[in-house]
Every structure is written in structure tokens, then in C-alpha cells.
Amino acid sequence: MLSKKAKQAFYAISGPLMKANGFIYHYLRAPRTGFIRVHLGPGQKKYLDGWINVDANMFTGKCDVWLDLRNPLPFHDSTIDAFYSHHMIEHLPDLEKHFKEIFRCLKPGGTYRTGGPNGDMAIEKFQQTDEAWFNDFPDKRNSIGGKFENFIFCRQEHLTILTFSFLDELLSRAGFVNIKPCLPIKETHHSQLFTECLETEFESDFDSPHTLIVEAEKPKT
């Protein structure tokens, strides 16, 4: 994990270049027709073939579009069939703005699948004093409060706590419908869109999932 200072320096230097690259992609390369799926934040190991993979990491990772995901998405209105992100949105400073961008780009009837640290389950395990549920990443903590903070905020890399009610509120406000949680692995309400994604999701704890996964749809009309 890069230090916070190193990341800040990277974005300070690369930010204007990524913004320019997004502008160029939008006007010269962004597709307008066809079956289009977009993966936001593939990182180093989650690149999906057949998808448009968007990430700020073009040096140690692999992406098709180099972009700071805090910026507007470089896609035309109502052109994308599906968006997918996994353990990415918790790093964004303005989730409501991001969800509105997703909604804008999706075709009517398009679908969004996203996931991140499961705040609902973390709160439940904290209240139960279930220390075994929490791990030692990124730091080893001895108290249940320290373990909870470690999971939720991850050395301040995570900027919010993700609970279903909070995501449901923000997604609904953006215009999404049929907002549903999923189990953390091998489950989707849209298998025709997200089968490849399930293969990259590493969680296996069905009874007490560490990842909260939600799917939502843009209304068809």
C-alpha cells in the first residue's frame, strides 16, 4: 500500500494529465453504440477482457482508460450497458456525485454492480465483540474498537462507511431503481452481465460477508 503522501503527490502531478486524457477520450474515442460494459478500478489484478477498464493506475496496473475516478466519467449520455466496481467507491470523496455520473452514462435499463467494505456486518460484529471476524490489514489492533476502525477506514484510505441503507439512499437519489444487495460471491441478479466479475471476487464468507455488494438499475423509460 502506497503512503497517503505518495498518493497525494501522484495525483497532484498526474491529475491535470488524467483530466486532459479523459477529455480527449470523451470526444475522440468513447463509444456511442454497441454492447458496452465498463469496469471502474481494476487495479493490478482485476482487468476484465471485453470490458472498458478505467483506472488511475497505469504504471503497475492495467487499464484501457487512464482517469482519476473523482473526475466526471468520459462517456456519453445513455451509452453504457453496465458498470462494475469492486472495493473502489469507498475511496471516493463524493459518492453522490459519482452515482449521478454512473446514472447519466447508463442506457435506460442499464445496470450497476458495486461493492466495498461491509459496514453493516462490521457494526454487527463490533456489537458482538467478535474479534475473530476482523483481520489485521492494514494494521494489527488489539481492541475491538481498534479493529473496527482498522476495517472501516484502512489508514484513512477509506473515506466513508458503506452500509446498505446509505447506498440505497444515494442510489435512489441519483435515480436508480431495483436496488438490491447480493451475497459476496457467485451471486448476481444479472448473470448475463456480471459472470466474469464473479470470478474475480475473492470473498467466500456467505454467513458474515466482509464485502457489501449492491446492484441497481436505471429505469427503462
N, C-alpha and C positions, 0 to 999 in steps of 0.2 A: 504494500500500500504506500503510495506516494504521500509525503507530508503535505499538510494543508498549505504551507508556504510555497512548496514546489508547484502545487496545482494552481495556486493564485498567480504565480509567476508565469506559468504556461499560458493561462487564459489571458493574462494581461498582454503577453507578446502575440499570441496566436488569435486572440479574439477578433481583431479587425480583419484578419485574413479569412477566418471562418465565415464571418459575416459577408464578406465580399464573395466568397465561394458559394454561399447559399443564394446570393442574389443572381450570380451567373447561372447556377444550376436551374433556378426557378425559371428564368427567361429563355434559356437555351437548351436545356436537357430534360427538364421534368416532363414525364409522360402525361398525355391527356386522355388516351384511350387504352382499352385492353384491360386484362385482369391484373391488378396491381396490388401487391402486398408490401408493407413497409415495416422493417424491424428497427426499432429505436434503441440504440445502446447495446450492440452485440459484444463490445469489449474484445478481449483477446481470444476467446474460445467458442463463442456462440454465433458465429457467422452462419446465416441461413442461405443456402443456394436457392435461387429462384425468387428471392426477396430483394428489395432495395434496403441495404443495411446502412444506417446513418449513425455516425459516432464522431466524437471529438478526438478520439484516439486513432491516429493514422500511422503511428510510428511502431508501436509494439502490438497493435491490434490490426484488424482487417475491416475495412468499410468501403462502401460504394460512394457515399457522400460524406465529406468532411464538414461537420457542422456542430456548433455549440447548441445543444438542445434547449438551452434557455432562450434562444432566439426563435422568431417565427419559423414555422416549417416551410421548406422551399417547394411546396406542392400546390398545384392549382385547386381551386374550389371543386368539391364533389367529384374527385377523380380516383380516390383510393378505395379499394375493396375492404382492406383490413389493415389495422395497425396492431403491432405487438411490442411490448416491452416487459422486461423481467428484471426486478431489482435495479430499477433506474429512476423511477419517479420520486423516490424518497430523497434523491439528491437535488431536486429542483426547488428553486426558491418560490415559485408561483404556480402551484398545481392548477388553480382555476384557469389561469391564462393558458396553460399547456393543454388542458382538456378542451378548451374552446377551439384551439388550433387543430386538435385531432378531429373534432366535430366538423369544423369548416372543411377539412380536406376529404373526409369520408364521403363516398357516394351515399345517396339515400338507401337505407337498408344495410349499409356497411357496418362492420363490427370492430370493436376494440377489446383486446385482451391485455391486461396489465397485472403485475404482481410485485409485492415488496414485503418487507418485514411485517409479520402479523401482530399488530398492536393489540388486537382483541385477545389473542391467545397469550401474549406476553403479560397483559394485565391479569388474566385469569391465573396464570402460573405464579405471578408475583403475589397475588392474594392467597394462594395456596402454599406459599413458601416452598415451591417446588424448584429447588436449586438445580436439580439434575437436568431440567428442561433447557436451561441456559448453557451456552458454551463459553469458551474463553477467548473468542475472537471479538474485537482485535486485542483486548487486554484481559488479563486474569484478574477477576474481582472476587472477593471473599463473601461480601454481604449480598443479601438478596436484592437490596436496593441498588448496589453497585452493578450486579449482574443485569438487572433490568435496564439501567441507564446505558450499560455497555451494548446491549442488544438494540435498544431503540435508537441511540444517537451515534454509535460507532465512531468515537473520537470526533464528534461533531461533523462527520461526513454526511450523516442523515439530517435533513433539515425539518422533518416533521414526523409525527407518529401516524401510521396508517391503520385505521380501523374501517370496518365495512360501512358503518353509519356515516363516517366522514367522507369516504369516497362516493357513497351513494348520493350524499348531499351535493358534492361538487359536480359529479357527472350529471345529475338531474338538472342542476342549474345551467349546465352547458347545453342541455337539450337532449341528452341520451335517454333511452327507454330500455325496458327489459334488462335492468341492471341486476346481475346475479353473481354470487360467489361460486367458486369452484374448489374442489379438493386440489391439493398442491401438485398432484402428478397424475398423468394419464386420464384426466377428465377435462372435457370441453363441451360446451353446448353447440359448438360449430366445428365438428371434426373435419369438414371439407376445407376449412381454412387453416387450422392450427395443429394438424397432426405432426408436422416437422418440429413444431415448437415443444410439444410434449416430450420429445426425445431428448431435448437439451435441459429440461427442468430436472434438477438433481434431487429434489425433496422426495422423501418416501414415508414420512410420518403422517398417515391418514388421520389418526385419532387426535393428534395435537399438533397440527401443522405450524411450522415456523414461517411459512410464506402464505400471505393472503393473496388470492388470485380472484380477479373480478373480470367479468365480460359484460359489455354493454353494446347497444345498437343505436345507430342513427335512424330515426323514423323513416319509413319508406316514402312518405309523402309529407 
